[in-house]
Amino acid sequence: MLTLPVRQLAEADRAAVERLLAAYPIAAAQVAERVAIRGLGWRADGRLYGYGSRRHPEAVLWSGGQVSPVGADTAAVAAFAEMVSGQPRVCASLVGESGAVLGLWDLLRPAWGPERTVRADQPLLVVDTPPAVAADPLVRQVRPDEVDLVFPASVAMYTEEVGVSPLGDDGGRGYRGRVAELVKAGRSYARIVDGTVVFKAELAVVTRHTAQVQGVWVDPSWRGRGFAIAGMAAVVRDALRRVAPTVSLYVNDFNTPARRVYQRLGFRQVGAFATVLF
């Protein structure tokens, strides 16, 4: 029987949840955006569990298409694992602060395993000033009528990064919907040359604290020419001016070229994420 202090949170807990998430303005961005958009009621696209007292949760666990712990120490990780281990796994990934994610997965693996891959060390980076390097003047927001143009590039990026195609059983309708959603929101950027997407990136998560960049990609035939650093300089400048006071992202520790780009753009490390992919 579950004896640890974990319960599912509801809309009545929203103020306490938002206070907790605000204590982790960069690391909690993905969960904070979901709570801000959908709340914790029937419209939410997942469940949020809290660890600790009823009025002041010490940590939370988002459980939906993605599972993400926030503020979880060893005791909270054990409590969350006990809560969700009896449920069937419906998530595609575990993502969040590395210690919590890896600890959670150690406990959940017997019930939810096996994993497809584990990215154990993903530096969490942030920048709050415009880059000193020149921005690509041809990188711009993608227009709604260009979704069909940028969609193949998004599929290529996802397949290269995650190791599987995002097209899935629905032929890509769900993933295309996400691409179109980001374009409509003005959160998709690209450099397009003669109908070819040379560079692309998205603000996949936006909160009042940060705009989190994902999906950074350069067409393989255009790599090695500086399009990544100039393109990202353009994205960071626009996001800081128009969207949020900081820009953040997380990157695989083994991706040396990308880490060099982000260092030159002025990003600094503020933590480490881990991702478990299924």
N, C-alpha and C positions, 0 to 999 in steps of 0.2 A: 504494500500500500504506500502511496506517495505521502511522505511526512514532511518534506522540505517545503519552504515557503514560496511556492510558485503558483500563480493563478493567471488565467486569461484576463487581459485588460480590456476595458470597454471605453466608450466615449466619455463616461464620467471621470475616467482617469487621465484624460487628455492633457490637462494642465501639468500634472505631475510628470507625465511622459515627456512633454516638451521641455520641461526644466532639465530632466535627465539628459535628453539628446543634446541640448544646448551646451552641456559640459563637454561634449565631444564633437565640436562643430565640423571637423573634417572627417573623422572616422565614422561618424553616425549619419553622414549625408544621405546615403541610400535609404535608410529607414526613415529619416526625418522627412524626406520628400514624400514618401508613401503616406505617412501620417498626415502631412499637411494637405495632400490632395484628396485622400479618401477617408481620413479620419479613422476611428476604431469601431465604427458601427457596422451595419449590414453592408455598406458600400465598400468596405475594405476588401482588398484582394488577397488578404492573408490574415493570420492571427498574430497578436502581439502578447507575449507572456512576460510577466514581471516577477522579479525575484526580490524579496525583502518585505518591508512593511506595506500595509495597504495604502497608506497615504504617501509614502516616500520609497518607491522602488529603487533598489540599488543598481539593478541591471535589467535589461530587457532582451528578449529574443524574438526577432521577426521570423515567422514561419509561413512561407507561401511557395511561390515558384523558386524563390531563393530563401535560404535560411541564414540569418545574420545576427550574431550576438553583439551587444553594445554594453560596455562597462562591466563585463563578466569576469570575475576572479575565479579561482579554482572551485570554490564552494558553489558559486552561481552556475558555472559550467556543469558541475555534477547534478545540480537540481534541474537544470534545463534538459540535460540528457535523460534523466529519469522521466521527465514529463513527456518528451516526444518520442522516446525509443519504442513505446508501444503502439505508435501510430505508423501506418505505412508511409514509406518515403514517396513524396510527390514532388519534391524540389529537384531542380536540375543542378544546383550547386550550393555549397556552403561558402560564404564570403564574409570576411571581416578581420578584425584584429587577430594577428597570427597566433598568439598564445591561446586565445579563446577558441578560435576555429580548430586548431590542431588538437587541443584538449577535448573539445566536443566530439571531434571525429574519432579519437581514440575510444571514446565511450560508445559512440553510435555505430561504429563499424560492424560489430557483431550482428546488429539488427538491420542495418541499412546497406552494408557493403555488398559487393566490392565497389570501390571508386574506379573511375577511368584514369584519372591523373590527379596529383596533388601538387599545387604550386605553393611551396611552403614559405617562401620569402619573397614578398612583393613590396618593395619600398613604397611608402605612402608619401607623396610629394605635394608641396604647395608653393605658390608664388603669389605675392600681393603687390608687385610693382611691374610696370610694363617692361618687357625685355629690352636689353640694350642692343640686341641684334636687329638687323633690318627685317621688316615684315614683308611678305609677298603681297604686292598690291593687287594681284589677280585672285587671291583667295577671298571668297565672299560667301554669304549665306546662300544656300541652295533654294531655288524657287520651287513652288508647288508643282509646276509643270515639268520639273526635272527629276521627279521621283523615279521614273522608269530608267533614267540615265544613271542615277547614283546607286540604285538598288543592286546591280551586279557587282559594283565595287564593294558594297557593304557585305554581300555574300562572300566575296573573295577574302575580305578582311576577317570576317568571323571564322571562316573555314581555316584560314592560316593561323589565327590566334588560338582558337579553341580546339581545333583538330577534328571537328565534325562539321558537316553542312548544317546551316540553320533552316533549310527548306523543309525537312521533316515530313510527317505524314500529310500535312495540309498543302504541300506543294509550295510552301513559302508565304502563304497568305498572312499568317500571324506575324512573321518577321517583316514582311513588306508593310504591314500596318504600323509596326513600330517605327520603321524608317520614315514612313509618311507622316507619322505623328511628330517626330522630331523636326522634320522639314517644316511642317505647318507652324510649329512653335518658334521658328527662327533659331533653332539650336543645331542645325546641320550646316557644315562649311565644306567648301570644295574649291579646288582649282580645276577648271575644265578647259581642255585644249582640243579643239576640233572634235568635240563629242566624246573625248576620252577624259575620265576622271583621273587626274594626275595625283592629286592629294585630296584626302578627306579626313574629317574629324567631327565628332559631335559633342555637345554638352549633354551627356546622357542623364545627369542628375543636376538639379538646380535647387538650392535652398537660399535662405537669406544670408547664410554664411559663406557659401562657396558654389562654384560651378565646376562639376566634376567632368573632366574630359575622358571620353572613351572612343574606341573605333578609329584611332589614328592609323592611317594607312597611306602608303605611296605605291603607285603602280610599279610592279617589278622592273619594267623596262625603263622607268624614269629614276630609279634609285641611284644614289651616289652623286647626285647633282645639287644637294642642299635644299631640296624641296620640303623635307620634313621640318628642318629648323625654321626656315622662312615661313612655311605654312603655319606651324604652331605659334610662331611669333604673332602672326596676324590673328589667330584664334584667341590667344591670351589677351592681346591688346583690346580686341572687341569685347570679350567677355568681362574684363575688368571695367571697361567704360560703360557697358550697357546692362550687365546682368548681375554681377555679384562682386563683393570686395576681395575675394580670393579666387584663384583657379587651382584645382587639385586634380590628382590622378594617382593611380598605382600601376607599377610596371614590374614585370618579371625580373628578378635579380640577374638572370643570365642574359638579358637583352642589353648587351653592352652598348650597341650603337644608339638605342633609344635613350639609355641613361645618360650618355654623353650629350645628346641633344637637349635633354631637360636640364642638365647642369648648366649648359651654356645659356639657356633661357632664364636662369636664375631660380629654378625650383630648388627647394631645400627639403630634406627628409624630416617628417614629423611623426613617423610611426612605421609600422610594417603590417601588411595584410597577408593573409593566406587564402587560397581558393581550393576547394575540393570540387572536382567536376565529375558528373556521372554520365 
